[in-house]
Amino acid sequence: MLDDFDISKPSALFFGTERDGLSEEILAKADGFLKIPMVGFTESLNISVSAAIIIQNLTNRLRNSAIDWHLSEEEILKKRLDWARNSIKDSKRIEERYFKKI
Protein backbone atom coordinates (compact mmCIF):
# COMPACT_ATOMS: atom_id res chain seq x y z
CA MET A 1 0.00 0.00 0.00
CA LEU A 2 1.15 3.53 -0.73
CA ASP A 3 1.27 4.60 2.92
CA ASP A 4 3.51 1.60 3.73
CA PHE A 5 6.13 2.49 1.11
CA ASP A 6 9.58 2.98 2.71
CA ILE A 7 10.63 6.55 1.92
CA SER A 8 14.03 6.18 3.61
CA LYS A 9 15.64 4.40 0.63
CA PRO A 10 16.49 5.89 -2.78
CA SER A 11 13.80 4.75 -5.19
CA ALA A 12 12.80 4.94 -8.82
CA LEU A 13 9.14 5.02 -9.78
CA PHE A 14 7.90 3.80 -13.14
CA PHE A 15 4.41 4.42 -14.47
CA GLY A 16 3.06 2.34 -17.31
CA THR A 17 0.59 3.35 -19.95
CA GLU A 18 -3.05 2.76 -19.23
CA ARG A 19 -3.38 0.36 -22.14
CA ASP A 20 -0.14 -1.63 -21.96
CA GLY A 21 1.12 -1.13 -18.41
CA LEU A 22 4.86 -1.53 -17.88
CA SER A 23 7.24 -3.53 -20.07
CA GLU A 24 8.11 -7.08 -19.09
CA GLU A 25 11.72 -5.95 -18.53
CA ILE A 26 10.69 -3.33 -15.95
CA LEU A 27 8.27 -5.73 -14.26
CA ALA A 28 10.96 -8.42 -13.99
CA LYS A 29 13.43 -5.98 -12.39
CA ALA A 30 10.98 -4.32 -10.00
CA ASP A 31 11.53 -4.72 -6.26
CA GLY A 32 7.88 -4.04 -5.55
CA PHE A 33 4.68 -2.39 -6.63
CA LEU A 34 2.61 0.41 -5.11
CA LYS A 35 -1.11 0.16 -4.63
CA ILE A 36 -3.26 3.26 -4.20
CA PRO A 37 -6.18 2.62 -1.85
CA MET A 38 -9.53 3.18 -3.60
CA VAL A 39 -13.09 3.17 -2.33
CA GLY A 40 -16.44 2.63 -3.96
CA PHE A 41 -16.71 1.25 -7.46
CA THR A 42 -13.42 2.64 -8.75
CA GLU A 43 -11.27 -0.14 -10.19
CA SER A 44 -8.48 1.92 -11.72
CA LEU A 45 -7.22 5.47 -12.03
CA ASN A 46 -5.93 7.43 -15.00
CA ILE A 47 -2.10 7.29 -15.14
CA SER A 48 -1.73 11.04 -14.57
CA VAL A 49 -4.01 10.86 -11.53
CA SER A 50 -2.10 7.86 -10.19
CA ALA A 51 1.26 9.59 -10.65
CA ALA A 52 -0.02 12.77 -8.98
CA ILE A 53 -1.40 10.88 -5.97
CA ILE A 54 1.82 8.89 -5.49
CA ILE A 55 4.19 11.83 -5.93
CA GLN A 56 2.10 14.06 -3.63
CA ASN A 57 1.98 11.36 -0.95
CA LEU A 58 5.70 10.63 -1.08
CA THR A 59 6.83 14.27 -1.20
CA ASN A 60 4.57 15.20 1.72
CA ARG A 61 5.95 12.34 3.77
CA LEU A 62 9.54 13.27 2.88
CA ARG A 63 8.99 16.95 3.76
CA ASN A 64 7.55 15.94 7.14
CA SER A 65 10.39 13.52 7.90
CA ALA A 66 13.93 13.99 9.21
CA ILE A 67 15.34 12.32 6.07
CA ASP A 68 17.91 14.36 4.13
CA TRP A 69 16.31 13.87 0.73
CA HIS A 70 17.43 17.02 -1.08
CA LEU A 71 19.95 16.89 -3.91
CA SER A 72 23.29 18.61 -3.36
CA GLU A 73 24.14 21.69 -5.44
CA GLU A 74 26.46 19.50 -7.53
CA GLU A 75 23.71 16.92 -8.13
CA ILE A 76 21.26 19.67 -9.12
CA LEU A 77 23.74 21.10 -11.62
CA LYS A 78 24.40 17.64 -13.10
CA LYS A 79 20.65 16.98 -13.47
CA ARG A 80 20.15 20.36 -15.16
CA LEU A 81 23.02 19.71 -17.56
CA ASP A 82 21.68 16.23 -18.35
CA TRP A 83 18.23 17.71 -18.99
CA ALA A 84 19.68 20.44 -21.23
CA ARG A 85 21.80 17.96 -23.17
CA ASN A 86 18.75 15.80 -23.80
CA SER A 87 16.42 18.70 -24.57
CA ILE A 88 18.45 21.10 -26.69
CA LYS A 89 19.01 20.22 -30.31
CA ASP A 90 22.72 20.02 -31.16
CA SER A 91 23.77 20.60 -27.54
CA LYS A 92 27.13 18.92 -28.16
CA ARG A 93 28.11 21.55 -30.75
CA ILE A 94 26.97 24.37 -28.43
CA GLU A 95 29.06 22.95 -25.56
CA GLU A 96 32.12 22.57 -27.78
CA ARG A 97 31.80 26.18 -28.95
CA TYR A 98 31.36 27.43 -25.35
CA PHE A 99 34.35 25.52 -23.99
CA LYS A 100 36.60 26.75 -26.83
CA LYS A 101 36.05 30.29 -25.53
CA ILE A 102 37.12 29.42 -21.99
JORA-V443025 format. One record per helix or strand of 2 or more residues. SS is the DSSP state (@ for helix, = for strand). FROM is the first residue (numbers start at 1). LEN is the number of residues. If there is no record, write none. Layout:
ss-><SS | SS>
from-><FROM | FROM>
len-><LEN | LEN>
//
This chain:
ss-><@ | @ | @ | @ | @>
from-><2 | 24 | 47 | 73 | 91>
len-><3 | 6 | 17 | 15 | 11>
//
